[in-house]
Amino acid sequence: MTTDFLDHRVVVTAAGGGVGRRIAERFHESGARVFAADIDGTGLDTLADGIHVLKTDVTSETDVNALFDAALVELGGIDVLVNAAGTAGPTASIEEGDPEAWRACVEVNLFGTWLCMRRALAAMKAQGSGSIVNFSSTAGLFAYPNRSPYCASKWAVEGLSKSAAAEAGPSGVRVNTICPGAVTGERMDRVIAAEARQRGIPERQVRDDYVRLNSLRTWITADDLAETTLFLCSAAGARIAGQSIAVDGHTQSL
């Protein structure tokens, strides 16, 4: 997709690697002025010249305020926010779950998304325009056995996003979610290893199960998600708000 984002002002979280990184790169390639945040400063340091970076823990109100203060000064406003920061959380049954691991997962996936949204929405409402894309998951659409904190937090992101879309729509601000399926990369490799241990089966069987669960029998790539994000934030997506867009090869259950 060759959508032109010349001089659009974009903030992307989790931009040091994986999906967030590819989204930041694609906006930059399309002419946007990009502010990239991640808790991993090393990953940020290897982004392309011209992308502004700031090491940020999205669960820290201090860090998030510093990010948006800097972005608003450097960019002069915010046209797009992509909340890509998230964590897979623990793999365990509900009764065997660790309270601290449970809390940490929800802190990143839900609270971090809200902290960033509240700052972006204030700026976008004031200027009368803007687009926010929050990353949920197919786990925000279906039950996900042995991944209850991840599942619960992603369902919550769906509710948060729809509420924000209803609040901000009259001010010209659009809020949508993307629900990825199984995305290739190191994070999914770790999830698969944990699930294999939990279920007592080989990792290859877990991988095969993920492919079998979607109609296209496919994995999802960072490029798939980056292109969908750009579409939602473009003029072509100008009438799309409050929607959950599944990029998952048509998953019907988990």
RASUL-V881583 format. One record per pair of residues at least 12 apart in sequence whose C-alpha atoms are under 6 Angstrom apart, sorted by the first residue. I is the first residue (numbers start at 1). J is the second residue. Records with the same first field share a line. If there is no record, write none. Layout:
BEGIN
I = J  J
END
This chain:
BEGIN
4 = 30
5 = 30  31  32
6 = 31  32
7 = 32  33
8 = 32  33
9 = 33  78  79
10 = 34  79  80  81
11 = 34  35  36  81
12 = 36  81  82
13 = 37  38  83  84  85
14 = 37  38  84  85
15 = 36  37  38
16 = 38  43  44
19 = 222
20 = 84
23 = 226
34 = 51
35 = 52  53
36 = 52  53
37 = 53  54  55  56
38 = 55  56
39 = 55  56  57
41 = 55
58 = 112
59 = 108  112
79 = 130
80 = 130  131  132
81 = 132
82 = 132  133
83 = 134
84 = 135
86 = 108  109
89 = 105  150
91 = 146  147
92 = 146
93 = 146
102 = 149
106 = 153
109 = 153
110 = 153  157
125 = 171
128 = 171  172
129 = 172  173
130 = 173
131 = 173  174  175  233
132 = 175
133 = 175  176  177
134 = 177
135 = 177  178
136 = 154  178  179
137 = 179  180
138 = 179  180  181
139 = 151
140 = 154  155
144 = 254
162 = 242
165 = 242
174 = 241
175 = 241  242
176 = 241  242  243
177 = 244
178 = 244  245  246
179 = 245  246  247
180 = 246  247  248
181 = 248
182 = 219  220
183 = 219  220  221
184 = 221
213 = 251
214 = 249  250  251
215 = 249  250
216 = 249
END
